[in-house]
Amino acid sequence: MTDADIKICFLAHGAGLPIPRQHSPGAAGVDLIAALEEESPINLNPGQRALIPTGFSIALPIGYEAQIRPRSGLALKHGVTTLNAPGTIDADYRGEVHVLLINLGEIDFTISRGLRIAQMVVAPVSKVNFIKVEELDVTERGTGGFGSTG
């Protein structure tokens, strides 16, 4: 496992929330927590989506991204998941980290301050250079798309 030092800056509405951390030696992600005001929970009706603040900004090292992913427990128990998953936070972004949640369940779901709403995985990225060619090499799969491999 590679260590990556990530600077984190809590915003006023994130004061008092814990710093994200990996909860076990084998954990890939860190839990993200809703930084809503105590008196202002958000109720997600079935089919409704909302952008939830985490109360912090980060500075990722160049060569890394942060991926925002669903929490399996919320998805299984309540049908609540993230849209645009995995969402990407680029190394040069300095705004607040938000989580776009949707309720795909059948009943309302309430998001309150301190609720674990998603997970964030920090991963290395490759610098890519596209090289224009007239044709590509042939593979066994070829142009087979969705479902073509069984």
C-alpha positions as CSV (number, residue, x, y, z in Angstrom):
1,M,0.0,0.0,0.0
2,T,1.4,3.4,-1.0
3,D,1.0,6.4,1.4
4,A,-0.3,9.7,0.1
5,D,-0.2,12.8,2.3
6,I,-3.4,14.7,1.7
7,K,-4.0,18.2,3.1
8,I,-7.5,18.8,4.5
9,C,-9.1,22.1,5.4
10,F,-12.3,22.0,7.4
11,L,-14.9,24.8,6.6
12,A,-17.0,26.5,9.2
13,H,-19.9,24.1,8.8
14,G,-17.6,21.1,9.0
15,A,-16.2,22.1,12.4
16,G,-16.2,19.2,14.9
17,L,-16.6,16.5,12.4
18,P,-13.9,13.8,12.4
19,I,-11.0,13.7,9.9
20,P,-11.7,11.0,7.3
21,R,-9.6,7.9,7.9
22,Q,-9.3,4.3,6.9
23,H,-10.9,2.2,9.6
24,S,-8.9,-1.0,9.1
25,P,-5.5,-1.9,7.7
26,G,-7.0,-3.3,4.5
27,A,-9.6,-0.6,3.9
28,A,-9.4,1.1,0.5
29,G,-11.7,4.0,1.3
30,V,-12.5,6.6,4.0
31,D,-16.1,7.4,5.1
32,L,-17.5,10.8,4.1
33,I,-19.8,12.4,6.6
34,A,-22.7,14.8,6.0
35,A,-21.9,18.3,7.2
36,L,-25.4,19.6,7.5
37,E,-26.6,21.9,10.2
38,E,-28.1,20.0,13.2
39,E,-31.4,21.7,12.7
40,S,-31.5,21.2,8.9
41,P,-31.6,17.5,7.9
42,I,-32.4,16.7,4.3
43,N,-35.3,14.4,3.5
44,L,-34.8,12.5,0.3
45,N,-38.0,11.2,-1.2
46,P,-37.9,8.2,-3.5
47,G,-36.3,9.3,-6.8
48,Q,-35.0,12.6,-5.3
49,R,-31.4,13.6,-5.4
50,A,-29.4,16.1,-3.3
51,L,-25.9,17.5,-3.2
52,I,-24.6,16.9,0.3
53,P,-21.7,18.9,1.8
54,T,-18.8,17.2,3.7
55,G,-17.5,20.4,5.3
56,F,-14.0,20.1,4.0
57,S,-11.7,20.8,1.0
58,I,-8.6,18.7,0.2
59,A,-5.4,19.2,-1.7
60,L,-4.4,15.9,-3.5
61,P,-0.9,15.4,-4.7
62,I,-0.4,15.7,-8.4
63,G,-0.7,12.2,-9.9
64,Y,-3.7,11.3,-7.6
65,E,-7.5,11.5,-7.8
66,A,-10.2,10.9,-5.2
67,Q,-13.1,8.7,-6.2
68,I,-16.5,9.2,-4.5
69,R,-18.3,5.9,-4.2
70,P,-21.5,4.6,-2.6
71,R,-21.6,3.0,0.8
72,S,-22.8,-0.6,0.4
73,G,-24.9,-0.5,3.6
74,L,-26.9,2.6,2.5
75,A,-27.5,1.0,-0.9
76,L,-28.6,-2.4,0.5
77,K,-30.7,-1.2,3.4
78,H,-32.2,2.0,2.0
79,G,-31.6,2.1,-1.7
80,V,-29.5,5.3,-1.3
81,T,-26.5,5.6,-3.6
82,T,-24.3,8.1,-5.3
83,L,-24.9,9.4,-8.8
84,N,-22.0,9.9,-11.2
85,A,-20.2,7.1,-9.5
86,P,-17.4,7.0,-9.1
87,G,-17.2,10.8,-9.0
88,T,-13.8,12.2,-9.5
89,I,-12.0,14.9,-7.5
90,D,-9.0,16.1,-9.5
91,A,-5.7,17.0,-7.9
92,D,-6.1,20.7,-8.8
93,Y,-9.6,21.1,-7.3
94,R,-9.7,23.1,-4.1
95,G,-13.5,23.5,-3.5
96,E,-15.6,21.7,-0.9
97,V,-16.0,18.0,-1.4
98,H,-19.7,17.2,-2.0
99,V,-21.6,14.0,-2.5
100,L,-24.4,13.6,-5.0
101,L,-26.9,11.2,-3.4
102,I,-30.1,9.7,-4.9
103,N,-32.8,7.7,-3.1
104,L,-33.6,4.7,-5.3
105,G,-35.5,3.1,-2.4
106,E,-39.3,3.0,-1.9
107,I,-39.5,5.2,1.3
108,D,-38.2,8.6,2.4
109,F,-34.6,8.7,3.7
110,T,-33.4,11.4,6.1
111,I,-29.8,12.6,5.9
112,S,-28.6,14.3,9.1
113,R,-25.4,15.8,10.4
114,G,-22.8,13.2,11.0
115,L,-24.3,10.4,8.9
116,R,-21.8,8.4,6.9
117,I,-23.0,9.0,3.3
118,A,-20.3,7.8,0.9
119,Q,-16.7,6.6,0.8
120,M,-13.7,8.2,-0.9
121,V,-10.9,6.3,-2.4
122,V,-7.6,8.0,-3.3
123,A,-6.0,6.4,-6.3
124,P,-3.0,7.1,-8.6
125,V,-3.8,8.3,-12.1
126,S,-1.8,8.0,-15.3
127,K,-0.7,10.9,-17.5
128,V,-1.8,10.0,-21.0
129,N,-0.8,11.1,-24.4
130,F,-3.1,10.3,-27.4
131,I,-1.3,9.3,-30.6
132,K,-3.3,9.7,-33.7
133,V,-3.1,6.7,-36.1
134,E,-5.0,5.6,-39.2
135,E,-6.0,2.2,-37.7
136,L,-5.7,0.2,-34.5
137,D,-4.2,-3.3,-34.0
138,V,-6.6,-6.2,-34.3
139,T,-7.8,-8.1,-31.1
140,E,-9.9,-11.2,-30.6
141,R,-12.7,-9.0,-29.1
142,G,-12.5,-6.4,-31.8
143,T,-15.4,-4.0,-31.8
144,G,-17.7,-6.1,-29.6
145,G,-19.3,-3.8,-27.1
146,F,-21.8,-4.2,-24.2
147,G,-22.3,-7.9,-23.4
148,S,-20.1,-9.1,-26.2
149,T,-17.9,-11.2,-23.9
150,G,-20.7,-13.1,-22.3
